[in-house]
Amino acid sequence: MDPLIYTFSSPSELADRFASQLIEWAKNSSEKAFHIALSGGKTPSIFFSLLAEKYSTEVPWHKVHFWWGDERMVGPDDAQSNYGEVYNLLFSKVNIQPEQIHRIRGEAEMEAEIIRYQQEIGNLVPTANGWPKFDLIMLGLGDDGHTASIFPNNLILLESDKTTASANHPISGLVNGTI
C-alpha cells in the first residue's frame, strides 16, 4: 500500500486538518480511553491553540489522555517546559480532567521520575508486544534535527529497551525525558 502524502498551503491549514482527523479518530475509537503522546517544542503550538479556540466542544475530552513523548526536565512554570506550553495554549481553556493529563515531572529527580513515568504508562496505556500502544504519537522536528529527544549526534535512545529514558540536549545542556 502506497503511503498517503498530504500537502497544505500553510501551517494553519495543516493544523486544522489534523485537528479534524484527531477528533474523528478519538470519536470513532472503540476504547474507553484515547492515548496521545505529544511532541515537545514549538512545532505543535498552532495545533494546540486551534483545538482550544475552534474545536473545544468537538473533542471527546472525557476519553482523551495526554502523555509527553519529549519533555525538558524543568518545572511546569519554566519557559522551556513543553507541558507548560500545552497547558497555556490548550488545557487551561478546555474541559479536561487533570487525571487525563500525564506529564513528565521535570522538577523531580530525573532517575526517579523516569521510573515513575514508566510505571504510570505501564498502568494505563495498553500494550502490544511488551511496548505501550498509544493511539497517536505526535512527533515534531527541532531546528537541530532532533525528534523525541533523539539528537543527531546522540542516537543511543534508538537502542534503548526501556519505555522511558533521558538525553542531554547538545546545545542547551538541558536534560530531556522521553518515551
C-alpha positions in Angstrom: 0.0 0.0 0.0 1.4 3.4 -1.0 1.6 6.0 1.7 -0.7 8.9 1.6 1.0 12.2 1.3 -0.8 15.4 2.0 0.4 18.9 1.3 -1.0 22.1 2.8 -0.7 25.7 1.8 0.0 26.9 5.4 0.7 25.6 8.9 -2.8 26.8 9.9 -4.3 24.6 7.2 -2.3 21.6 8.4 -3.3 22.2 12.0 -7.0 22.5 11.0 -6.9 19.2 9.0 -5.0 17.4 11.7 -7.5 18.7 14.4 -10.4 17.3 12.3 -8.7 14.0 11.9 -7.8 13.7 15.6 -11.5 14.4 16.5 -12.6 11.7 14.1 -10.1 9.1 15.4 -11.0 9.8 19.1 -14.7 9.7 18.5 -14.5 6.5 16.5 -12.2 4.7 18.9 -14.0 1.8 20.5 -11.8 2.0 23.5 -12.7 3.9 26.7 -9.5 5.9 26.5 -7.7 7.5 23.6 -4.0 7.9 24.4 -1.9 10.7 22.7 1.8 11.2 23.2 2.6 14.8 22.5 5.6 16.3 20.8 7.6 19.0 22.5 8.9 22.3 21.2 7.2 24.9 19.1 6.0 22.6 16.2 2.5 21.9 17.5 1.7 25.3 19.1 -0.7 26.3 16.3 -2.5 23.0 16.6 -3.0 23.3 20.4 -4.3 26.9 20.0 -6.7 25.8 17.3 -8.1 22.9 19.4 -8.8 25.3 22.2 -10.2 28.1 20.0 -12.1 26.3 17.3 -12.7 22.7 18.4 -13.1 22.9 22.2 -16.6 21.5 22.2 -16.0 18.8 19.5 -13.1 16.9 21.0 -14.4 14.0 23.3 -12.3 15.3 26.2 -13.7 12.6 28.5 -11.8 9.9 26.8 -8.6 11.6 25.7 -5.4 11.1 27.7 -2.3 13.2 27.1 1.3 12.0 27.5 4.6 13.5 26.6 7.0 12.0 24.1 9.5 14.7 24.8 9.9 17.0 27.8 12.6 19.1 29.2 13.5 18.3 32.8 12.4 21.7 34.2 9.4 22.8 36.3 6.0 23.3 34.7 6.2 27.1 35.0 9.6 27.3 33.3 9.6 28.8 29.8 11.3 25.6 28.5 8.5 23.3 29.7 6.6 21.6 27.0 3.8 20.8 29.4 3.6 24.5 30.4 3.2 25.4 26.8 0.4 23.0 26.2 -1.3 23.9 29.5 -1.3 27.6 28.5 -2.5 27.1 24.9 -4.9 24.2 25.5 -5.6 22.6 28.9 -6.4 25.9 30.6 -9.1 26.6 28.0 -10.9 23.3 27.7 -12.9 21.0 30.0 -10.5 18.1 30.6 -9.9 16.4 33.9 -6.4 16.7 35.5 -6.1 12.9 35.8 -6.1 12.7 32.0 -3.0 14.8 31.7 0.1 12.7 32.3 3.0 15.0 32.4 6.7 14.2 33.0 7.5 16.0 36.3 10.5 17.9 35.1 11.1 19.4 38.5 11.6 15.9 40.1 14.8 14.0 40.4 15.4 12.6 37.0 16.1 8.9 37.6 13.1 8.6 40.0 10.9 10.4 37.5 11.9 8.2 34.6 10.9 5.1 36.7 7.6 6.8 37.9 6.6 7.8 34.4 7.4 4.4 33.0 5.1 2.8 35.7 2.3 5.3 35.0 2.5 4.4 31.3 2.5 0.7 32.1 -0.5 1.0 34.4 -2.7 3.0 32.0 -1.6 2.5 28.3 -2.5 -0.8 26.6 0.5 -2.8 25.4 1.4 -4.8 22.3 4.5 -7.0 22.2 5.6 -5.5 25.6 5.5 -1.9 24.4 2.9 0.8 25.1 0.4 1.2 22.3 -0.6 4.8 22.0 -3.4 5.7 19.7 -1.5 8.7 18.4 2.1 9.8 18.7 2.9 13.4 17.6 6.4 14.0 16.5 7.9 17.4 15.9 11.3 18.2 14.4 13.6 20.6 16.2 15.7 23.2 14.5 18.7 21.0 15.3 17.1 17.9 13.7 16.0 16.1 16.8 12.7 14.4 17.5 11.5 12.8 20.8 14.9 13.7 22.4 16.8 11.7 19.8 19.5 14.1 18.7 21.5 13.7 15.5 24.8 13.5 17.4 23.4 11.0 20.0 21.3 8.2 18.7 21.7 6.0 21.8 17.9 6.2 22.6 17.2 4.2 19.5 18.9 1.3 21.1 17.2 1.5 24.5 14.9 -1.3 25.6 13.2 1.0 28.1 9.9 2.8 27.7 11.3 6.0 29.2 14.7 7.4 29.2 16.6 10.7 29.2 19.0 12.5 26.9 21.0 15.7 27.1 20.3 18.5 24.6 23.6 19.1 22.8 23.3 22.9 22.8 21.3 23.9 25.9 22.6 21.1 28.1 19.1 20.6 29.4 18.1 17.0 30.1 15.0 15.8 28.2 12.8 13.0 29.3 11.2 10.9 26.6 9.1 7.9 25.9 
